[in-house]
Amino acid sequence: MSREEDVQEWMTYAERDRRAARHLLESGDYEACALHCQQAVEKLLKAGIVSQTGERPPYEHNLWKLAQAIDGLTIPDEMADKLASLNPHYFGSRYPIGIDMGYDEALARELLAKVDEVFLWLTKVLNLPTDSTAI
Protein backbone atom coordinates (compact mmCIF):
# COMPACT_ATOMS: atom_id res chain seq x y z
CA MET A 1 0.00 0.00 0.00
CA SER A 2 1.34 3.42 -0.92
CA ARG A 3 1.00 6.43 1.33
CA GLU A 4 -1.66 7.80 -1.04
CA GLU A 5 -3.75 4.69 -0.39
CA ASP A 6 -3.55 4.97 3.41
CA VAL A 7 -6.61 6.48 5.09
CA GLN A 8 -4.71 7.42 8.25
CA GLU A 9 -2.10 9.25 6.17
CA TRP A 10 -4.81 11.39 4.57
CA MET A 11 -6.39 12.02 7.98
CA THR A 12 -3.04 13.12 9.39
CA TYR A 13 -2.56 15.59 6.55
CA ALA A 14 -6.13 16.85 6.91
CA GLU A 15 -5.59 17.45 10.62
CA ARG A 16 -2.29 19.21 9.92
CA ASP A 17 -4.02 21.61 7.55
CA ARG A 18 -6.74 22.25 10.12
CA ARG A 19 -4.10 22.93 12.78
CA ALA A 20 -2.20 25.21 10.37
CA ALA A 21 -5.41 27.14 9.66
CA ARG A 22 -5.82 27.78 13.40
CA HIS A 23 -2.25 29.04 13.72
CA LEU A 24 -2.59 31.23 10.64
CA LEU A 25 -5.81 32.73 11.97
CA GLU A 26 -4.10 33.63 15.23
CA SER A 27 -1.12 35.13 13.38
CA GLY A 28 -3.38 37.27 11.18
CA ASP A 29 -2.58 35.55 7.87
CA TYR A 30 -6.21 35.22 6.79
CA GLU A 31 -5.62 34.30 3.15
CA ALA A 32 -3.36 31.41 4.11
CA CYS A 33 -5.86 30.38 6.78
CA ALA A 34 -8.56 30.17 4.11
CA LEU A 35 -6.34 28.02 1.88
CA HIS A 36 -5.61 25.59 4.70
CA CYS A 37 -9.31 25.42 5.57
CA GLN A 38 -10.08 24.32 2.02
CA GLN A 39 -7.14 21.92 2.01
CA ALA A 40 -8.17 20.31 5.30
CA VAL A 41 -11.59 19.43 3.91
CA GLU A 42 -10.13 18.34 0.56
CA LYS A 43 -7.83 15.88 2.33
CA LEU A 44 -10.63 14.71 4.61
CA LEU A 45 -12.77 13.93 1.56
CA LYS A 46 -9.85 12.12 -0.03
CA ALA A 47 -9.52 10.05 3.15
CA GLY A 48 -13.15 9.11 2.68
CA ILE A 49 -12.53 8.06 -0.91
CA VAL A 50 -9.48 6.00 0.07
CA SER A 51 -11.43 4.41 2.93
CA GLN A 52 -14.10 3.32 0.50
CA THR A 53 -12.00 2.30 -2.50
CA GLY A 54 -8.58 1.39 -1.13
CA GLU A 55 -7.15 3.34 -4.06
CA ARG A 56 -5.43 6.66 -4.56
CA PRO A 57 -7.98 9.49 -4.67
CA PRO A 58 -8.42 11.58 -7.81
CA TYR A 59 -6.25 14.62 -8.49
CA GLU A 60 -9.09 17.02 -7.82
CA HIS A 61 -9.47 20.15 -5.71
CA ASN A 62 -13.20 20.72 -6.11
CA LEU A 63 -14.79 19.74 -2.81
CA TRP A 64 -18.18 19.05 -4.35
CA LYS A 65 -16.73 16.68 -6.96
CA LEU A 66 -14.73 14.88 -4.28
CA ALA A 67 -17.83 14.50 -2.10
CA GLN A 68 -19.75 13.11 -5.06
CA ALA A 69 -17.02 10.50 -5.58
CA ILE A 70 -17.92 8.90 -2.24
CA ASP A 71 -20.51 6.22 -2.97
CA GLY A 72 -23.67 6.47 -0.92
CA LEU A 73 -22.81 9.79 0.69
CA THR A 74 -25.94 11.88 1.11
CA ILE A 75 -24.95 15.47 1.69
CA PRO A 76 -27.44 17.50 3.73
CA ASP A 77 -28.09 21.01 2.44
CA GLU A 78 -26.27 22.54 5.41
CA MET A 79 -23.11 20.57 4.63
CA ALA A 80 -23.43 21.25 0.90
CA ASP A 81 -23.49 24.97 1.74
CA LYS A 82 -20.35 24.62 3.86
CA LEU A 83 -18.52 22.78 1.07
CA ALA A 84 -19.63 25.43 -1.42
CA SER A 85 -18.37 28.25 0.82
CA LEU A 86 -14.97 26.58 1.33
CA ASN A 87 -14.46 25.56 -2.28
CA PRO A 88 -13.36 28.87 -3.86
CA HIS A 89 -10.54 29.40 -1.41
CA TYR A 90 -8.23 26.92 -3.11
CA PHE A 91 -7.78 29.41 -5.94
CA GLY A 92 -8.98 32.65 -4.36
CA SER A 93 -6.31 32.62 -1.67
CA ARG A 94 -3.48 31.60 -3.99
CA TYR A 95 -3.91 33.44 -7.28
CA PRO A 96 -4.78 36.96 -8.39
CA ILE A 97 -8.15 36.00 -9.86
CA GLY A 98 -9.46 39.54 -10.03
CA ILE A 99 -12.02 39.07 -7.26
CA ASP A 100 -11.68 40.56 -3.80
CA MET A 101 -12.32 37.57 -1.55
CA GLY A 102 -12.56 39.84 1.50
CA TYR A 103 -10.05 38.00 3.64
CA ASP A 104 -10.28 39.28 7.16
CA GLU A 105 -10.47 37.85 10.65
CA ALA A 106 -14.24 37.39 10.60
CA LEU A 107 -14.16 35.39 7.35
CA ALA A 108 -11.23 33.29 8.52
CA ARG A 109 -13.04 32.43 11.77
CA GLU A 110 -16.19 31.58 9.85
CA LEU A 111 -14.31 29.28 7.48
CA LEU A 112 -12.52 27.52 10.32
CA ALA A 113 -15.82 26.96 12.14
CA LYS A 114 -17.23 25.41 8.96
CA VAL A 115 -14.20 23.14 8.67
CA ASP A 116 -14.73 21.92 12.22
CA GLU A 117 -18.40 21.18 11.49
CA VAL A 118 -17.55 19.31 8.28
CA PHE A 119 -14.92 17.27 10.14
CA LEU A 120 -17.38 16.26 12.85
CA TRP A 121 -20.04 15.29 10.33
CA LEU A 122 -17.86 13.50 7.80
CA THR A 123 -15.74 11.52 10.27
CA LYS A 124 -18.94 10.27 11.88
CA VAL A 125 -20.82 9.50 8.64
CA LEU A 126 -17.85 7.74 7.03
CA ASN A 127 -16.49 6.24 10.25
CA LEU A 128 -13.08 7.77 9.60
CA PRO A 129 -10.30 7.50 12.19
CA THR A 130 -9.70 10.58 14.29
CA ASP A 131 -6.57 11.61 16.09
CA SER A 132 -7.18 14.41 18.53
CA THR A 133 -3.43 14.77 19.12
CA ALA A 134 -2.98 15.96 15.53
CA ILE A 135 -4.99 19.15 16.05
RATATA-V785141 format. One line per field, one symbol per residue. ss: DSSP state (a for helix, b for strand, c for the rest). phi: phi as a letter, one per 20 degrees, with the letter a starting at -180 (. if undefined). burial: # if it has 24 or more other ideal C-beta (glycine too) atoms within 12 Angstrom, else .. Layout:
ss: ???
phi: ???
burial: ???
This chain:
ss: ccaaacaaaaaaaaaaaaaaaaaaaaaccaaaaaaaaaaaaaaaaaaaaaaaacccccccccaaaaaaccccccccaaaaaaaaaaacaaaaccccccccccccaaaaaaaaaaaaaaaaaaaaaccccccaaac
phi: .effddgfffffffffffffgfffffenefffgfgffffffgffffffffgedmcgfffbdffffffffegmeedfgffffffffegfefefedcfencfemfbffffffffffgfffggfffffelefccfffd
burial: ......#.#######.######.##....#######################....#...####.##.##..#.#...#..##.######.##.......#.#...##.###.######.###..#.#.....#.
